[in-house]
Amino acid sequence: MVAVTRPYFRSAYAIVYRKDSGLHITSLDDPALKKLRIGVNLLDSDAENTPPAMALSYHGVVGTLVGFGTFYSDSGLRPEDIINAVVKRDIDLAIVWGPMAGYYVNRAPVPLEVNLVQSDSTSGIPFAFSMSVGVRRRDRALRDSLQVVLDEKRPQIEAILRDYGIPMLPLEADSSRGAGGKPASR
């Protein structure tokens, strides 16, 4: 249980492929996905996985998936490996969390296409999420002071996100506000 600020940005998972690939894939409903090598980030959890991995299984796309680590590891895995695999043509496309995709796509040595996926109608799995700052539930004063800073620095925060290539969606109407317009605890 945490106390959260209002969201300060919203992003979604992205389909990423080389611009010279001849592909034009904008959703998980595309039948071409069953024939392509698709990179997805995998978690070490038995019960859950990333939204792309879970949603692709609903579409019957499992035999062509290539798993990538989500975090840095002692074995040398790096988050950018999935984008580098697209660049090197080791995979045809990747479905990656938008902020990670945006950052590494902007640094790729070849032009890459990025198509955001906000949801998957077949599985019902959401692909877009709002980001907030969370603190211990009892630290409401800290949460409220962070909210003041987020509000005051919004233009600078958004500029940094843009500079890093983070794809941003419009923030949804804020339903997390508590009494007096303050964020509610969760």
C-alpha positions as CSV (number, residue, x, y, z in Angstrom):
1,M,0.0,0.0,0.0
2,V,1.4,3.3,-1.1
3,A,0.4,7.0,-1.3
4,V,0.8,8.2,-4.8
5,T,1.1,11.6,-6.6
6,R,-1.0,12.4,-9.6
7,P,0.5,10.9,-12.7
8,Y,3.2,13.0,-14.3
9,F,3.3,11.1,-17.6
10,R,1.6,8.3,-19.5
11,S,3.1,5.9,-22.0
12,A,2.5,2.6,-23.7
13,Y,4.2,-0.4,-25.1
14,A,5.6,-0.1,-28.6
15,I,6.0,-2.3,-31.6
16,V,9.5,-1.6,-32.9
17,Y,11.0,-2.7,-36.3
18,R,13.4,-1.6,-38.9
19,K,12.0,1.0,-41.3
20,D,13.6,-0.9,-44.2
21,S,11.9,-4.2,-43.1
22,G,8.8,-3.7,-45.3
23,L,6.6,-4.2,-42.2
24,H,3.7,-2.1,-41.1
25,I,2.4,-3.6,-37.9
26,T,0.3,-1.4,-35.6
27,S,-1.6,-4.0,-33.6
28,L,-1.4,-7.5,-32.2
29,D,-4.3,-8.5,-34.5
30,D,-2.0,-8.5,-37.5
31,P,-1.8,-12.1,-38.8
32,A,1.8,-11.5,-40.0
33,L,2.9,-11.8,-36.3
34,K,2.5,-15.5,-36.4
35,K,5.3,-15.7,-39.0
36,L,7.8,-13.2,-37.5
37,R,10.5,-13.6,-34.8
38,I,9.2,-11.3,-32.1
39,G,11.3,-10.1,-29.2
40,V,9.5,-9.6,-25.8
41,N,10.8,-8.9,-22.4
42,L,10.2,-11.7,-19.9
43,L,10.0,-11.7,-16.2
44,D,11.2,-14.4,-13.9
45,S,7.8,-14.9,-12.3
46,D,5.8,-18.1,-12.8
47,A,2.3,-16.5,-12.7
48,E,2.7,-13.3,-14.7
49,N,4.7,-11.9,-17.5
50,T,4.9,-8.6,-19.4
51,P,1.7,-7.5,-21.2
52,P,3.1,-8.2,-24.7
53,A,4.1,-11.8,-23.7
54,M,0.7,-12.5,-22.1
55,A,-1.3,-10.9,-24.9
56,L,0.6,-12.6,-27.7
57,S,-0.3,-16.0,-26.2
58,Y,-4.0,-15.0,-26.5
59,H,-3.3,-14.5,-30.2
60,G,-1.6,-17.9,-30.6
61,V,1.8,-16.3,-31.2
62,V,4.1,-18.3,-29.0
63,G,6.5,-20.4,-31.1
64,T,8.2,-17.4,-32.7
65,L,8.8,-15.4,-29.5
66,V,12.3,-14.6,-28.4
67,G,12.7,-13.7,-24.7
68,F,14.9,-10.9,-23.5
69,G,15.8,-9.8,-20.0
70,T,14.0,-6.8,-18.6
71,F,16.8,-5.6,-16.3
72,Y,20.6,-5.5,-16.2
73,S,22.1,-8.8,-14.9
74,D,25.4,-10.1,-13.7
75,S,25.4,-12.5,-16.7
76,G,25.7,-9.5,-19.0
77,L,22.1,-9.0,-20.1
78,R,21.2,-5.4,-20.8
79,P,17.8,-3.8,-21.4
80,E,18.9,-2.5,-24.8
81,D,19.6,-6.0,-26.1
82,I,16.1,-6.3,-27.5
83,I,16.4,-3.1,-29.6
84,N,19.9,-4.2,-30.7
85,A,18.5,-7.5,-31.9
86,V,16.0,-5.6,-34.1
87,V,18.9,-3.5,-35.5
88,K,21.0,-6.6,-36.3
89,R,18.0,-8.5,-37.7
90,D,18.3,-11.2,-35.1
91,I,14.5,-10.6,-34.6
92,D,12.0,-9.1,-36.9
93,L,10.4,-6.8,-34.4
94,A,10.2,-6.2,-30.7
95,I,7.3,-5.2,-28.4
96,V,8.9,-3.1,-25.7
97,W,7.8,-0.7,-22.9
98,G,7.6,2.7,-24.7
99,P,10.1,4.7,-22.5
100,M,12.7,2.0,-23.1
101,A,11.9,1.8,-26.8
102,G,12.0,5.6,-27.2
103,Y,15.4,5.9,-25.5
104,Y,17.2,3.2,-27.4
105,V,15.5,3.8,-30.8
106,N,16.8,7.4,-30.7
107,R,20.3,6.0,-30.3
108,A,20.0,3.2,-32.9
109,P,22.4,3.2,-35.8
110,V,19.6,2.5,-38.3
111,P,16.1,4.1,-38.6
112,L,13.5,2.2,-36.6
113,E,9.7,2.5,-36.7
114,V,7.8,2.8,-33.4
115,N,4.1,2.2,-33.1
116,L,2.4,2.6,-29.7
117,V,-0.1,0.0,-28.6
118,Q,-2.5,1.3,-26.0
119,S,-4.5,-1.9,-25.5
120,D,-5.2,-5.3,-27.0
121,S,-8.9,-5.8,-27.7
122,T,-8.5,-9.6,-28.0
123,S,-7.0,-10.3,-24.6
124,G,-8.3,-7.2,-22.8
125,I,-4.7,-6.6,-21.5
126,P,-3.9,-2.9,-21.1
127,F,-0.7,-1.7,-22.7
128,A,-0.7,2.0,-21.6
129,F,0.1,3.1,-18.0
130,S,0.3,6.4,-16.1
131,M,3.4,7.0,-14.0
132,S,3.3,8.5,-10.5
133,V,5.6,8.8,-7.6
134,G,4.8,6.4,-4.7
135,V,5.8,6.8,-1.0
136,R,4.9,4.9,2.1
137,R,1.2,5.3,2.8
138,R,1.7,7.2,6.1
139,D,4.1,9.7,4.4
140,R,1.3,11.9,3.0
141,A,3.3,15.0,3.7
142,L,6.2,13.7,1.6
143,R,3.7,12.8,-1.2
144,D,2.1,16.2,-1.1
145,S,5.5,18.0,-1.2
146,L,6.5,15.8,-4.1
147,Q,3.3,16.7,-5.9
148,V,4.1,20.4,-5.4
149,V,7.5,19.9,-7.0
150,L,6.0,17.8,-9.9
151,D,3.5,20.5,-10.6
152,E,6.1,23.3,-10.4
153,K,8.6,21.4,-12.6
154,R,6.1,19.9,-15.1
155,P,7.6,21.8,-18.1
156,Q,11.2,20.8,-17.2
157,I,10.1,17.2,-16.6
158,E,8.3,17.0,-19.9
159,A,11.3,18.5,-21.7
160,I,13.6,15.8,-20.2
161,L,11.2,13.1,-21.2
162,R,11.1,14.5,-24.8
163,D,14.9,14.8,-24.9
164,Y,15.2,11.1,-24.0
165,G,12.7,10.1,-26.7
166,I,10.0,8.9,-24.3
167,P,6.7,8.5,-26.1
168,M,4.0,10.3,-24.1
169,L,0.3,9.9,-24.3
170,P,-2.2,12.4,-22.9
171,L,-2.8,11.9,-19.2
172,E,-6.3,10.6,-18.5
173,A,-8.8,12.4,-16.3
174,D,-7.4,12.1,-12.8
175,S,-9.6,9.8,-10.9
176,S,-7.0,9.3,-8.2
177,R,-7.6,12.6,-6.4
178,G,-8.8,12.6,-2.9
179,A,-10.6,15.2,-0.9
180,G,-9.4,18.8,-1.6
181,G,-7.8,17.7,-4.9
182,K,-5.0,15.8,-3.2
183,P,-4.0,12.4,-4.5
184,A,-5.7,9.5,-2.8
185,S,-3.8,6.8,-1.0
186,R,-3.8,3.4,-2.5
